[in-house]
């Protein structure tokens, strides 16, 4: 199923055409972009341990050295990497929509989009300037836009400067806002220009209020109690924001929490231009944590952050390859849910177990079945035909094998004693248990 979806999303020649259309400085040359992405995907899916191991596995297909391969990786422009995610989502959306969702729309009539930032993990000290220092190289960060109902990443905004803030990319995000969107985000995105920019485009927002970034604000009248949600008591009041010499009236929803947050906050303030019940919007905000699950799956099930790729463009390309692989696995999860008539839901299918199965089987399957067969079977299918094919295959999946294992509530971690750097022999600790 995964191999067929890869062939459907990016059929032969599609990636090279994408590169020619979007690349501005880099040239195609002897090394095709499609071969670079295909090789890198072996490392991202853990089929191969690293980008170098992936190159060695595909060496007979290359006419250039491994140095040329790495030079190509570190030169791929971020807009090309972003286009991989955009086009994968556009290709997969018509398929996923063929599978009826078992979850009701969070807010019917709106396209809910959750946005959050992800800083790529530190890499090895492969830059010459860092070999004698303790510091590691940070290859950059991205803003990720998620459709939580379909579990598809719709867009990414890569940034090479790992120290840049989320707000530095908000103008790019505003350019992609469409009428009818409902944007949900943490307080890092709560700026006057961003909120009112969304509103000017006939779209909507539900964003946690920042203490200082929302300028020109003034609370009108006292807040009033309107009900309760799963996390606490809910209040609301009107909020006036001055911008460009004009007043803009919004709503502020306050959740008085049953338990403080990890940072000790006892209240959460949400700013919105929606007119729905405050309790419903407070419950809806809990959906924001869905994107944290996406980042967790990208880190655990896929090698989204390859620690040997210290150059920003290479690291961001690997992350985007992992994101469109995540989209492919989300489409597969939707087909499994549909084929088994709701016996297992999308969020109950383990991305980790699926990725483990793919990495274990991929090598042998690529030897047993020639690449031409995959192209003939999947590349030219319509969305309806692809959805039907996936459903037929999904019926053979043993859902017990791929269901998430829910951990029981753990006891609090005990306070540790002794020298943190010291080690002990496990056999002696076990032997001393009786005493």
N, C-alpha and C positions, 0 to 999 in steps of 0.2 A: 504493500500500500504506500509506504513512504517513497520507495523508488519510483513508482508510477506517478505520484504527485510531483516529485522533482522533475520528471520528464514533462508533465503537463504544464507546470508553472513556467519553466524555462526550457522550451523545446530547443533543438539544435539551431544555432545561429541567432537565437533571441538575445542571449547575453552579449554577444559581440556587437549586435545592432544597438543594444542599450548603451554599450560603451562608446560607440561612435557618435551616438546622439547626444550624450551628456558630458563626456570628457572635454575639457577645454584646453588643457596644456599637454597632457600625456598623449602619446601616439600609440597606435595599435602595435605596429612592428611585427617581429617574428613570433613573439609570444602572445597568444590570444588570451583575452580577458576570460573567456569561458573556461579555459583550462586552468587558469589561476584560481577561479572561484570553485571549480570542481575539486581541485587538489586541496584547497583550504578547507572545504567542507568535510573532508576526511578527518582533519584534525578537530574541527568543531564538534562533530558527532562522536568523537573519541574512537573512531575506527582506527586512526593512527594517533600515536602519542603526541606528536608535535608537527609543526609545519614542515620541518626538515624530513621527518619520517614519512610524511605524506608525499613529499617530492620524490623521495627514494622509491616509494611504492609505485609512482607513476612515471618513473624516469624514462622508460622506453617511449613515452609519448612526447617528451620534451626534446627540443633541438637546441636548447640553451642551457647554460650552467645554473647551478643552484644560486650563485651570486646574482645572476640576472633575474631569477625568480624572486629573490628577496628585494632586489631593486624595484621590480615591478610592484610588489606588495607595498613598499613604503612610499610609492609615488601615486597610488590610486587616490583620486580626489574625493573629498567627502561627499560631494553632490552625487557622485556615481554610487557610492555606498548607500546613500539614502534612497536612491532610485531602486535599488534591489528590494528594499522593504516595501516601498510604495507599490511597485508593480506586482510583487507577490501577493499583497493584500487585495489589490484590484482583481487579480486572477482567481483568488480563492473565495472572495465574498459571494459570487454567484453560486458556487458549489455549496457553501455552508448554508446559504439561505434556502436551499432545497431540503435541508434537514429541519423539520419543525423543532423549535427549541422547547425544552421542558420547563424552562424558567420564563415567567412573564416579564415583559419589558419593565425595567425599573420605573420609568416614567413615560407612558405611551405618548407618541407624537413627537418625541425628541430623540436625536442621535446623541446618546451619552458618550463622551470621550473623556477619559482620565489621562492626565498628563503628569509625569514625574521625571525627575532627573536620576541618572545613574553614572557615578564616577567609576571608570575602569580601574581595576586593581593594579597595584604596583607591579612592575615587571623586573626581570633580572637586570643586573648592571651591565648591559651590553653596549651602552654608549661609552665611547672612549673617555669622555669627560667625567664619568661617574665611577670608573673602575677602582679609583683609590678613595672613594667616599662611602659613607654609610648610607647616604640617600639613595632611594630607588627612583626609577623613572615612572611618572604617571602619564599614560598615553592619551588621556583626554576624558571627556564625558559626553553624554548624550541626553537629550530630552526624548522621552518615549511616549507615544500616544496610543492608548489601548481602547478597544471596543470591548467592554467587560461582558456583554451578553454573548457575543460570538467568540470571545477569547482570541481575538486577532489583534496584532499590533498594526495599526493603520499607517503610522508614520514615525520617523525618527529625525532628530535634528542633531547631527554630530558636530562636536567642537573639539579642535585639537588642543586648546589651552585648558589643561586640567584645573587651573586655578580660576577660570572664568565662572561667574555666577549664572544661575538660571535666567536671571532678568536680562542678561546680555543677548539672549536668543529670542526674547518675547516678540520682537518685531517680525521675525521670521514666522513665528507661530501665528501671529495675527493675520499674516498674508494668506494663511490656509484656512481661516475660519469661514464657515459657510452658514447661511441662514438656516435656522432650525437646529443648530448644534447646541448641546448642553455640555459645557466644559467644567470639569471638576478637578480641583487641585489643592495642594497644601498651601500654607501661608507664604511660601517663597514666591508665589505667582500673584500675590495680592498687591498690585500696583494700580494707581488711578488710571494710567494710560491703558493698561491691559484690560481692565474690567470694562471701561467705557468704550474701548476699541471693539470688544466683543459685542457690546450692546449696539453700537453703531452699525454693525453688520447683521442686525436682526437675529442675533444668536443670544444664548443665555449662559449663565455661570452660577456655580455653587462652589465658592472658594473660601477657605479659612482666612480670617482677617489677620493681617500682620499688624503688629503694634505701632509701627512707624511708617511703613512704606505707603500706606493709603493716606495720601495727603488731602487736606481741605475737607476733612470729614467733620460732621456735627450730628450728634444724636438728637432726635426730636422726641419729645414726651418720654414718659417712663416705660420701661419694659414691662410686658404683661405675661403672666403665666398662661400657656396654651395647651399644656399636656405633658405627657411623658413618652420617652423612647427607651430603647433597650439599654442605653448607657447613662440615662439621667433625666432630670427635669428640663423641659424646653420652654424658653421664653422668646419673645420677639419684640422688636421696636423699629421704628423708621430711622433711616440713616440718610443724611443729606451730604452729598459730596460736591464740592465746588471745583470746577475745572474749566479753564478757558473763559472765565467770567460768567459761566452758566451753572445753575444748581441742577444736580441730578439726584432724584430720590430713589434710594434702594432700600432693601430690608436687611436687618441684622438679626440673625437667629442665634440665641445663646443656649448652649447645653451645659447645665450644671451637673457635672459628672458624679456618679456614685463613687468612683475611685479616681484619684489623681493620675495623670499621665506619667510616663517615665521621667519627664522633666519637671514634675511637680505641679503641673497646671490643673486647677480645679474646675476651670471653665473653658469652653471652646466657643469662639465666636465665628459664625459663618456669614458671609456676605453674598447676597443673591439678588437677581432681578426677576425671579420667578414669583408667581402669585399663588402657588399651591400651599397646602397646609404646612405649617412649620414642622410639625411632628413627622410628617412624611418626608420632608427634605432632610431632617436630622437623621432619619433611618437610611435615606439614600446615601448620605455622606459616608456611611460605613462601607459602601461599595469601593471607596477609594483604596482600601487595603488590597483589593484584587490585584493591583499592579505590583504590589510587593511580592505576591506569589509568583508573578511572571518573572521578576528579577531573580527570585530564589530558584526557579526552574532553569533559567538561563545559566545560572552558576553551578547547579548541581547535576542536572541532566545533560547539559551541553557545555562545551568549553568555550563559553562566550568571551572569556578573557584569557587569552593565551599568553602566559608570562614570559615567553621568549620574544614576543613582538613588541619591542620598546618604541619603535617609531610610530607616532600618532596615527598616520594614515593607515598603516598596516593593522594596528590594534583596532581602529574603528571599523575597518573593512571586516575583520574577523567577527566583531560584535554584530554587525549588520547581517552577515551570513548566518550567524546563530539565531538572529531574530526571525529571518524568513524561514529558517528550519523550524523554529518554534511555531510559526504560522502553519506550516505544513502539518506538524504534529497536532495542532489544534483542530485542523480540518479532519484529520484522521480520528481524533477523539469524538468529534461531532457525528461522524459516520458510525462509530462504534455504539454511541448512545442511541442513534436512530435504528440501527440494525437489531439491537437487543431490546427495543421497545421500552426504553426508560429503566431497565433493570440496573443500569449503571449510568450516572450522570457525568457530564464533561469534567466537572471539577473533582470527581472521584477517580478518574483514570490517572494513573501515575505516569507523568512524563519521564521520570527517572527510569522506571522499568521498561518503558517503550524504547527510550534511547539506548538502554543497555542491550535490549534485544536486537536493535538495528545494528549497533556496533559489532555484535557477536556474529551476525548472519551476513552482513554486507559483503565482506571479502569473498566468502565462498560462493555467494549468489552471483557476484559479478563475473566469476570464473565460469559458473555453470550456464548462465544465460547471457548471450551476446547483447551488446548495447543496441544493436539494430532492432531487436525484438521489442525492447521497451519503447523506442521511438514509434514503431509501427502500431503498437497497442494503445499507447496513452497520449502521444503528443498532439494528435489532431482531434481528440474527442471534444464534444460540446460540453458545457457545464452540466446539463441534464444527464448526458451519457456518462460523464465522469462520476457524478453523484450516484448513479445506478451501479456503476462498476465498484465503487468503494463500498456500497451497502452490501453487495454480493460477497465481497472479500471480508467485510467486517463480521458477517454472520459466522465465520469460521474462527473468530478470535475467542480464546478462552478468557472471559472477563475476570475470572477469579485470579489469574496470574498477574493481571495488570491493574488490579484495584489498589488504591492507596492503603497503606497500613496506618491507621490512626493511633498515635501514641497516647497512652494514658497520661493524666496530669502528673507531672513530676514533683517530687519534694524539693523545697528550696535548696540551692547549692550551699553546703556547709562552708563556714569560714575556714580557710586553709591556714595551716601553721607550718613552721619550719622554713628552711632555706629554699627559695623558689627554684634555684638553679641546681640543687642537689638531686641525685637519683637514688633509687632503692631497688633491691632485687625483689622481684615479684614473688619468687619461691619462698623467701624468708618472711615476707609479709603474710603469706598464706599459712606458713608453718606456725606463725605466732598468733593466729586467730584464737586458738584454744586458750591462750594465756592472756 
